[in-house]
Amino acid sequence: MNNQFSKTELQMLANILDMAANEFSNHGSNDFAVEPTQENKELLIDIIKATSCEEDAEYEIEKLEKPSKSYFGNKDCYYSYDWVVMRYFASKCKNLAKE
C-alpha cells in the first residue's frame, strides 16, 4: 500500500471533511481539544488566522494564551471548534490536490 495520497484521494478527503464540517457546525457542542503543546498552539493559531476575520481571530488567539481545563478528565488542553479544524484541513487537501 502506498502511503502517499493521490489527488483523487485528497479531493475525496476534502469533500468528506466539508460534509462533516457542515454537519458538526450544527451540533450543540463543537469543542475540539488538543494537548497544550507549543506545536498544537501554533497549529491552532494558523487555523484561526486562515478561517477567521481579523477581529474574531484576535479574540480566539487570546483564548490560547493559557490552556483550559478539559471537560474530559480535567486535563489542561487547548480548544478549537471541530468544524473549523475540519474546514482548514479540507482546504489544505484541496490545495494539495491541485499541485
N, C-alpha and C positions, 0 to 999 in steps of 0.2 A: 504494500500500500504506500502510495506517495504521500508524504507529509506536507506537501505544498498545496494550497488551494488553487484550483483553476479559476479562470474568470467567471465561468458559469456557476461554480460553487460559491464564489464571493457574492455574485449578484443574488443567488438564491438565499444566501445567509442574510444579506442586506434586506431582502424582501420580507423574510420571516421576522427579522428584528423590528422592521417598521410595523408589521402587523401586530406583533406583541406589544410594541410601544403604544399603538392605538388602543389596544385592549387595556393595558396596565394603567394608562393615564386616566381611565375612568374608575379605577379602584379607590376605595376609601383610604387605604394606606399605601403610600408609594415609597416607603423607606428602603434604601439600598445601603447597607452598612459594610464598611471595609476596615481592615486593621489600620490603626493610626501610624502608618509608616510614612516617611518623607516621600517615598516614591508614589504611594497611593494619594497623598495630599497633592502632589504636583500633577498627577493624572486628573484628579477631580477638578483642580483649578483649570487645566486645559479644557476639560469637558464643559465646565461652566462658561469659560470665555467663548468657546465655539458655539454654544447653544443658547446664550442669554444676551439680552440687551445690556448695555454698559451699566445702567443703574441696578438692574437685578443681579448682574454679575458681582458688583461690589458688595452687595448685601450677602450673597451666597458665599463669597470668598471670605468675608469677615467671620462667618459661622465656622470656618475651618481653622481659625486661629488656635483653638484648643479642642481636643477630642471631646465628644459627648459620651454619655453612658448609654450603652446598648440596652434595648428593651429585652434582649435575649441574653441572659447570663450576667448582666450588669458589668460588662467589659467596656473599656474605652474603645471608641471607634469614630470614624468619620462617616457622615451621612450624605447621601445624594438622593435624587429621585430615580427610581428604577427605570422609568420610561425615558428620562433624559439620557441616561447612560446607554440605553438601547439605541436611541436615535443617533448618538455620537458614533457608536460602533457601526451602525448601519451606514452612516455617511462615509466612514473610513473604508468599509468594504466596497461601497460603490466606487469610490475614488481608486482603490486598488484594482478593481475590475476593469477600469478604463486604461490602466497603464499597459 
